[in-house]
Each structure stands twice: as structure tokens, then as C-alpha cells.
């Protein structure tokens, strides 16, 4: 995905980089974010202030923060890239928002927000025991560490594109961006994260709006808006029972609804924000604000994609062999900014792209730190004996999480596909299995720990085989099936296993049951590995 501007061989007339004034705007943005972290570091005295902002944060701030957290540079580049390369069907995902709000706002948030917990996964222990809580914590960390790695990788690709560095410089860019973000997130805790999220959300919206206006000015009007199906767009039906069809209207709505419901009901980054509000009504209001901001951003980024598509269809001479309407459309947005936006303004929009990454990374670091210190270190009795030491431990843990995310950013570049596909094939592998644990804890009274654990394992297996089955020579399936299939398989499997009476049975019986239930899982993974080897050889 990451291609340097030098390798792209820009056409005559392209600037190919940012000016000193542009970089001054970017550096000023970085300094401002770190300054906020330092400001709140001096005002954070307890672990509850660090993790939950003292449980008294306003709905508007929390709602905008949740939106900024989830959008990231991935969406900021991927949605316009999807519009340019594949067509407008992804835009129909907005239709899922009423479903998302009703399910999350009235079924999930009321059951969670009033609990006296710090970590979401404390709820799992109350209902299903400590091992399930530990499993949920580990799954969350896998989701968010991989996701943060992808966020850092995406942001470093933007910088490499903007400056004209060689691809070999990407790791150094990743380390720099990650270090700055971890610095202010680890210093100021959730209050610093939320405030910077809000600022970054405003910058993101401004960057997209300014770009659309500039394209409109350069083209002398809104002639960029598509009035016919572009030649390079896919065939995207309303519905298809064929799982090989990449995207459908119905699939886009279902995937968006399931992803947001799973995230709202099981992800520490979301639940931590509910817990930081005053009550259930405030939490629900924050989630509604998040939904509205998400709909507005999706629409705005879709228009941005149409605008850039229209520009490059009008001026195809500015496309390159490695940045065109058939490949690397995710990077056409920064390509346009670097080469066609006036000096100084390009720096502001570049800051918007980086802010999308930093808002997500800072929230991911804070939430992951909360889970590690509360669920994992706390599980093994590693709790400091004073608030000052708890805050110090949280800051050290935040730095560790950021370091791991930076290392993972060097790996995710190897996953094939555009940004939307890469995201679904990496971090979204786990979101369905994680939600299934909360589904059993909240809604299935007869659920057992064994049923919940094996349900999550088989849900992950379904997601993994759909994502990477093509590596074994199997029929490639659409990424839109990954999360829905994982949720359905996990819930059906876990419910069925929970009906098997294991409570009070002998150790021999329970061990035999575990081995019997695990055999198909290992057999399927073994077959996948065998076919992968056969394909390679």
C-alpha cells in the first residue's frame, strides 16, 4: 500500500511535496496535542480520573470523541478510495444507523452504563467467571493492537506520500507519529484523549470540506459529481446470495449494523466512554451524537471521493502508473493535497489526515492500558497500593502498548486489498467473537463458560477462513461476510454447547468434552495450513 512519491514519478506540473509553511502547520498541530497532554497530566491525580475522566464528562464531548476514535485515517482515506475505485454502494451503510441506535441505545447501553466497573470485561467475570473475562480482555487487545498498527501504517503512508520519502523511511515515520501520540495520551489520560479527539474531529471535517471546495473551484463548478456509472466501478447489486460478490447494498447495511452493534456492546473504547458519563441517558445521548457525526462523515467522505474522482477523470495526465483509478485509490486524496492545494492550506489538510490517526491511536492506547492494568495485571494481583502508583503504572503501560502498536504497523502492510478490506481481514476478525461473549453474559441465562469460550473460538474460525481461505486455494469470499458469519457461528455454537450439562461433572468428563469440542477446530485449521502449503509448493 505504501508507495513513495519518488517511485510514483509525478507528471510535469506536480509540486510533489509540502512547503515550509505546510510543515509549520503540521508541527503546530503536534505541539498543540502534546501541550494538552501536559496540561491534563498536572490535573490527573487518581486512576479513575485517568481511565474514566472522573465519570462526569459531557455527552457532546464523549459522543464526538467516540466518533473521532472510530473513524481514524483508515476511514478518512478508505471511504474516498472505495468511492473512486469500486463505486458508491458503501454509502448505503448510512441506512443502518437507526438500527444501530435502537439496539445499542436501548438494549446494550442501559445494561452496561449503570454498572460500577472500570473495564468492560469485569461484566464477563460476574456472569461467566474469570477465565472468560481474561479471554475477552485478550481478544480486545488483539483487535485494538492490530487496528492501531494499521492506523499507524496508514498515517505513515500519507506522510511518505507527502514528503517524497523512499518507502524504506516508512518505519521511521511510524515511530515518530506513534511516539508523539503515545506521549500526550499517556500523560493526560482520558480527559486529554477526549479533548484532543474533539479538536481532531473538527480538523477532519474542515480538511474534507476544504478539499471539496478546492476541487469545485478548480473545475469551475460541481461537474465532478457523478451522473453516470463510472467505467472503473464494480457491478454492485442490491442483493446477491452468492458470497463471492464483493459488495451489495444489503450487505453494506448488514455489515455496518452488525459491526457497530458488536463494537458498542463489547469494545472497551466504546464502553469506557459510556462509563465516563453521568448516567444512562447521557451515555445514550453521546452514542446518538456519535451516530449523527458518523453519518455526516460518511456522506462527506463519499462526496470527497466523488470530487477527487471527477478531478482525475478530467485531468488523467496527473495520474501515475502506481496511483490511478485501478490501484492505490486510497492514496489519491493525499496525492491531490500535496500537488494541487495552495501552500499552507495543504499543511492544514495533512494535519486533518494525521489527526484522524492520532485520535484513534490515543483512544486505543488509553483503552488498552485500562484493560491491561485492570483485567490482566489485576487478575494476577499486581495492583499498586496508592493512586499515585496506579497512575504511574497506567502511564508506563500506555507507552508499552504504543510500542507494540508501532511494531505491528510494520507487519499489516503485507495484507492484500484496499484499506476497507485490510481492516476487515485483520482487526475485524475478532469483533464478532468478542461480542458473542457479552451476548451470552447479558442475554443467555443458561450460558456456560465452556459454551461462551468455544462459541468465540468457532466464530473466530469462521471469520479467519472467510478472510484468508483464498490463500489455501479455496473460493474467495466477500469481506462483507466476515463479521456476520463470525457472530452467527459464535452464537449458535455457544448456545448449543451451553445446553450440554457440565456443571458438577467430573474432571474427566469436562476434559473429554473440551478435547471433543476442540477437535473440529484444530482439524479445520490443520486443513487450511495443509492446503496453504500445497498451494505454495
JOBEL-V730046 format. One record per residue. RES is the residue in one letter. SS is DSSP state (@ for helix, = for strand, . for the rest). PHI is phi in whole degrees, -180 to 180 (NA if undefined). BURIAL is 1 if it has 24 or more other C-alpha atoms within 12 Angstrom, else 0. Layout:
RES;SS;PHI;BURIAL
RES;SS;PHI;BURIAL
This chain:
X;.;NA;1
X;.;-87;1
X;.;-131;1
X;.;-75;1
X;@;-68;1
X;@;-65;0
X;@;-67;0
X;@;-76;1
X;.;50;0
X;.;-62;1
X;.;-71;0
X;.;-60;0
X;.;97;0
X;.;-89;1
X;.;-72;1
X;.;79;1
X;.;-180;1
X;.;-94;1
X;.;-87;1
X;@;-61;0
X;@;-64;0
X;@;-61;1
X;@;-68;1
X;@;-63;0
X;@;-65;1
X;@;-66;1
X;@;-65;0
X;@;-60;0
X;@;-63;1
X;@;-59;1
X;@;-62;0
X;@;-62;1
X;@;-65;1
X;@;-65;1
X;@;-61;1
X;@;-63;1
X;@;-61;1
X;@;-65;0
X;@;-58;0
X;@;-77;1
X;@;-59;1
X;.;-75;0
X;.;-113;0
X;.;-106;1
X;.;-111;1
X;.;-123;1
X;@;-66;1
X;@;-68;1
X;@;-66;1
X;@;-68;1
X;@;-85;1
X;@;-126;1
X;@;62;1
X;@;79;1
X;@;57;1
X;.;-141;0
X;.;-83;1
X;.;-75;1
X;@;-64;1
X;@;-64;1
X;@;-61;1
X;@;-67;1
X;@;-63;1
X;@;-67;1
X;@;-63;1
X;@;-63;1
X;@;-60;1
X;@;-63;1
X;@;-63;1
X;@;-83;1
X;@;-76;1
X;@;57;1
X;@;-64;1
X;@;-57;1
X;@;-68;1
X;@;-61;1
X;@;-101;1
X;@;-71;1
X;@;-65;1
X;@;-60;1
X;@;-64;1
X;@;-65;1
X;@;-61;1
X;@;-70;1
X;@;-88;1
X;.;-113;1
X;.;119;1
X;@;-88;1
X;@;-62;1
X;@;-57;1
X;@;-61;1
X;@;-69;1
X;@;-62;1
X;@;-60;1
X;@;-64;1
X;@;-81;1
X;@;-62;1
X;@;-59;0
X;@;-63;1
X;@;-59;1
X;@;-65;1
X;@;-64;0
X;@;-69;1
X;@;-71;1
X;@;-71;1
X;@;-116;1
X;@;-108;0
X;@;-97;1
X;@;-58;1
X;@;-61;1
X;@;-79;1
X;@;-108;1
X;@;-65;1
X;.;-89;1
X;.;-81;1
X;.;-84;0
X;.;-125;1
X;.;-106;1
X;.;-104;1
X;.;-59;1
X;.;-84;1
X;@;-63;1
X;@;-61;1
X;@;-66;1
X;@;-66;1
X;@;-57;0
X;@;-96;1
X;@;-123;1
X;.;101;1
X;@;-63;0
X;@;-58;1
X;@;-70;1
X;@;-59;1
X;@;-64;1
X;@;-63;1
X;@;-60;1
X;@;-63;1
X;@;-66;1
X;@;-62;1
X;@;-58;1
X;@;-63;1
X;@;-62;1
X;@;-59;1
X;@;-79;1
X;@;-68;1
X;@;-64;1
X;@;-63;1
X;@;-64;1
X;@;-61;1
X;@;-67;1
X;@;-62;1
X;@;-64;1
X;@;-59;1
X;@;-63;1
X;@;-65;1
X;@;-66;1
X;@;-63;1
X;@;-64;1
X;@;-67;1
X;@;-59;1
X;@;-62;1
X;@;-71;1
X;@;-89;1
X;.;88;1
X;.;-67;1
X;.;-74;0
X;@;-60;1
X;@;-65;0
X;@;-82;1
X;@;-55;1
X;@;-59;1
X;@;-69;1
X;@;-65;1
X;@;-59;1
X;@;-63;1
X;@;-64;1
X;@;-62;1
X;@;-63;1
X;@;-65;1
X;@;-63;1
X;@;-67;1
X;@;-62;1
X;@;-60;1
X;@;-75;1
X;@;-69;1
X;@;-74;1
X;@;-75;1
X;@;-95;1
X;@;70;1
X;@;-65;1
X;@;-64;1
X;@;-67;1
X;@;-62;1
X;@;-65;1
X;@;-63;1
X;@;-66;1
X;@;-59;1
X;@;-63;1
X;@;-60;1
X;@;-68;1
X;@;-64;1
X;@;-61;1
X;@;-64;1
X;@;-61;1
X;@;-62;1
X;@;-60;1
X;@;-61;1
X;@;-67;1
X;@;-64;1
X;@;-61;1
X;@;-64;1
X;@;-61;1
X;@;-63;0
X;@;-65;1
X;@;-62;1
X;@;-61;0
X;@;-66;0
X;@;-64;1
X;.;-98;0
X;.;69;0
X;.;144;0
X;.;-95;0
X;.;-65;0
X;.;-72;1
X;.;-68;1
X;.;-70;1
X;.;-114;0
X;.;-149;0
X;.;-71;0
X;.;-66;0
X;.;-64;0
X;.;-90;0
X;.;-79;1
X;.;-75;0
X;.;-79;0
X;.;-128;1
X;.;-73;0
X;.;-65;0
X;.;-154;0
X;.;-149;0
X;.;-77;0
X;.;-79;0
X;.;-70;0
X;.;-84;0
X;.;-69;1
X;.;-61;1
X;.;-142;1
X;.;-132;1
X;@;-63;1
X;@;-61;1
X;@;-62;1
X;@;-64;1
X;@;-68;1
X;@;-64;1
X;@;-62;1
X;@;-62;1
X;@;-64;1
X;@;-66;1
X;@;-62;1
X;@;-69;1
X;@;-64;1
X;@;-63;1
X;@;-67;1
X;@;-64;1
X;@;-102;1
X;@;-151;1
X;.;-89;1
X;@;-59;1
X;@;-63;1
X;@;-79;1
X;@;-64;1
X;@;-59;1
X;@;-76;1
X;@;-60;1
X;@;-68;1
X;.;-85;1
X;.;-91;1
X;.;-77;1
X;.;-159;1
X;@;-63;1
X;@;-62;0
X;@;-66;1
X;@;-65;1
X;@;-64;1
X;@;-64;1
X;@;-62;1
X;@;-68;1
X;@;-65;1
X;@;-62;1
X;@;-59;1
X;@;-61;1
X;@;-65;1
X;@;-65;1
X;@;-65;1
X;@;-63;1
X;@;-63;1
X;@;-67;1
X;@;-61;1
X;@;-64;1
X;@;-64;1
X;@;-70;1
X;@;-65;1
X;@;-63;1
X;@;-61;1
X;@;-62;1
X;@;-62;1
X;@;-64;1
X;@;-68;1
X;@;-60;1
X;@;-61;1
X;@;-63;1
X;@;-77;1
X;@;-72;1
X;@;-77;0
X;.;-124;0
X;@;-66;0
X;@;-66;0
X;@;-92;1
X;.;-79;1
X;=;-127;1
X;.;-59;0
X;.;-112;1
X;=;-135;1
X;.;-147;1
X;.;-84;1
X;.;-107;1
X;.;-147;1
X;.;56;1
X;@;-66;1
X;@;-60;1
X;@;-100;1
X;@;-71;1
X;@;-61;1
X;@;-63;1
X;@;-60;1
X;@;-67;1
X;@;-60;1
X;@;-64;1
X;@;-102;1
X;@;-128;1
X;.;-100;1
X;.;-59;1
X;.;-60;0
X;.;93;0
X;@;-68;1
X;@;-62;1
X;@;-65;1
X;@;-64;1
X;@;-70;1
X;@;-64;1
X;@;-62;1
X;@;-64;1
X;@;-65;1
X;@;-70;1
X;@;-65;1
X;@;-62;1
X;@;-74;1
X;@;-71;1
X;@;-65;1
X;@;-71;1
X;@;-65;1
X;@;-64;1
X;@;-67;1
X;@;-63;1
X;@;-64;1
X;@;-65;1
X;@;-67;1
X;@;-65;1
X;@;-60;1
X;@;-60;1
X;@;-67;1
X;@;-64;1
X;@;-73;1
X;@;-84;1
X;@;-93;1
X;@;-97;1
X;@;-65;0
X;.;-63;1
X;.;-60;0
X;.;-96;0
X;.;76;0
X;.;-95;0
X;.;-100;0
X;.;-61;0
X;.;-96;0
X;.;-145;0
X;@;-65;0
X;@;-62;0
X;@;-71;0
X;@;-64;1
X;@;-66;1
X;@;-63;1
X;@;-63;1
X;@;-61;1
X;@;-68;1
X;@;-65;1
X;@;-65;1
X;@;-59;1
X;@;-64;1
X;@;-64;1
X;@;-59;1
X;@;-60;1
X;@;-64;1
X;@;-65;1
X;@;-62;1
X;@;-63;1
X;@;-63;1
X;@;-67;1
X;@;-63;1
X;.;-82;1
X;.;-102;1
X;@;-65;1
X;@;-64;1
X;@;-84;0
X;.;-79;1
X;.;-76;0
X;.;113;1
X;.;-80;1
X;@;-62;1
X;@;-63;1
X;@;-68;1
X;@;-61;1
X;@;-61;1
X;@;-68;1
X;@;-88;1
X;.;-119;1
X;@;-66;1
X;@;-77;1
X;@;-60;1
X;.;-103;1
X;@;-67;1
X;@;-65;1
X;@;-58;1
X;@;-65;1
X;@;-62;1
X;@;-60;1
X;@;-62;1
X;@;-71;1
X;@;-59;1
X;@;-66;1
X;@;-68;1
X;@;-93;1
X;@;-123;0
X;.;-113;1
X;.;-64;0
X;.;-92;1
X;.;-62;1
X;.;-114;1
X;@;-56;1
X;@;-64;1
X;@;-63;1
X;@;-64;1
X;@;-65;1
X;@;-72;1
X;@;-60;1
X;@;-64;1
X;@;-64;1
X;@;-75;1
X;@;-64;1
X;@;-63;1
X;@;-58;1
X;@;-61;1
X;@;-63;1
X;@;-65;1
X;@;-70;1
X;@;-68;1
X;@;-69;1
X;@;-121;1
X;@;-59;1
X;@;-65;0
X;@;-66;1
X;@;-94;1
X;.;86;0
X;.;-81;0
X;.;-63;0
X;.;-65;0
X;.;-114;1
X;.;-66;1
X;@;-64;1
X;@;-68;1
X;@;-89;1
X;@;-62;1
X;@;-70;1
X;@;-59;1
X;@;-64;1
X;@;-62;1
X;@;-65;1
X;@;-63;1
X;@;-63;1
X;@;-63;1
X;@;-69;1
X;@;-65;1
X;@;-64;1
X;@;-64;1
X;@;-65;1
X;@;-62;0
X;@;-68;1
X;@;-65;1
X;.;-76;0
X;.;-80;0
X;.;-71;0
X;.;-118;0
X;.;-64;0
X;.;82;0
X;.;-79;0
X;.;-68;0
X;@;-61;0
X;@;-61;0
X;@;-64;0
X;@;-66;0
X;@;-65;0
X;@;-62;0
X;@;-64;0
X;@;-62;0
X;@;-63;0
X;@;-65;0
X;@;-72;1
X;@;-80;0
X;@;-58;0
X;@;-62;0
X;@;-62;1
X;@;-69;0
X;@;-65;0
X;@;-65;0
X;@;-67;1
X;@;-64;0
X;@;-63;0
X;@;-60;1
X;@;-63;0
X;@;-61;0
X;@;-69;0
X;@;-63;0
X;@;-63;0
X;@;-64;0
X;@;-67;0
X;@;-69;0
X;.;-83;0
